[in-house]
Amino acid sequence: MSVAPEKDTQLRARAAVRGVTVPRLLFESAMSGHVQTDTDRKAAIVEIFAVRRLLANVANNANQLAKYTNSEGIFPAEAEAIVAEYR
């Protein structure tokens, strides 16, 4: 296996810190159940942004319900189920 010189230096440094050889470091890294690839991280970020958008929508809906309730003096019966779901 050949790697770019700067990557080789990084691998050797990481192996030295752990007190193992580069092949051992690579093997243990590959066999670890805690390995996260860039693809895994990107998928997690996409999911976080989706949750953020959903939370913003929920907050907006709650604000609209509060505004309506404050201006009309009543809480819409249809919204009871939505509030229960949000909780």
Salt bridges, closest charged atoms under 4 A:
ASP8 OD2 - ARG12 NE 2.84
GLU28 OE2 - ARG24 NE 3.74
ASP38 OD1 - ARG41 NH2 2.65
